[in-house]
Amino acid sequence: SYTSQMTTETCLQLAQAQGFKYAGTENGGSCYAANEVNWKNGGAYKRLDSDCSSKCLGSTQMCGGGGKMSLYDVEKSEVVYATPAGVTGYKGMSKLLCLTSH
């Protein structure tokens, strides 16, 4: 999913609503979700946190980088409050690491 208003919270909301375990932001405006991370066969590789330095298009948070993803554990991200329309905020977002997204 891509939006010009991407934030970490938005990505976590999208992933949680679809029942995914992990959410990742990339290059400021993209959000990806999955139930597992492919660490083998040319999958994900851990990167330095400084490699995930693209600001989210909808906030001042960091949302990955070019070809790099800020990965979050959706289950460990604590919901702050919710409305009938859905989750509206998170506290203590559980960032796992920065990794290559290819």
N, C-alpha and C positions, 0 to 999 in steps of 0.2 A: 504494500500500500504506500502511496506517495501523497503528501499534502504540503502545501506551502506554509501551513501552520503547525508542522510537526513538533511535538514535544515528547519527552520520555514518557510522560503520563499518558498521552494520546496513544502511543505505541503499546504501552502496557494494557490500556483499556481494550484496544482492539484484540490483542492476544488473549486476554482473559475472557472476553465475550465469546471467543471461539473455542475456549477450552485448551489453549496451548500452554505448555510448561515454560517455554523460553520466548523472550521477545528481544529483538535487536534493532537498533537504529543505525542507519548508514548514511553518510554524506549529507547530513543535515535535514533531509526531508523524506527518507525512505524508512519503512518499518517492515520487519519480517518476523514471522513467528514459526515455531516448530516444537516438537516434543522431544527431539534429541539433536545433538550436535555431532556432525560427522568429523571425527578427529583423524580418520584413516583415509588412505587412498587419495591424497591430495586435497583433503577437505580443509577444515579450519586449523589455523595455527595461531598460537598466542602471540600478541604483539605488545609493545610498550603502551601504557595508557596514553602517552603523549602522541601516539599515532592516531588516536581517536579524538581529534581536536577540532572537528567541524562543528560549529554552533548549530543547534536546532533552528530551523527556519521560523519556528513559532515561539522561541524563548532564548535565554542566554545559556541554557544547558548545552552540554556536548552530546552530539548525536553521531558518533562514529567518525568516519573520514572517507576519503576516496578509496574504495575497495577494502575498507576496514569497518568493523561493526562493534558497537558497544552492546554487549550481551547482558541481559537481565534475567533473573529467575522470577517468573511471574508469581509463583506460589509464595515466595518469601517477601514479596513486596506488599506491605501492609496497607489495606484500604483505609483511608482516613474518613471518608464519608461517601454516602451514595444517595442517589435520588431515584424516583421511579424511572427516570430516563437512563439510569446506569451509574457506573462508578464515576466519580468526579475528582478524585484526588488520591494521591499515594503519599505515604510517609516512609522514610528509610528505604528508598528503592534499593534493591539488592543487586548492585552491579557485580557481575562475575569477573569480566575481563574484557580487554580489547582483542579482537582477533581478525584474521583475514576473512573475507566473506566469499572467497572463491574456492 
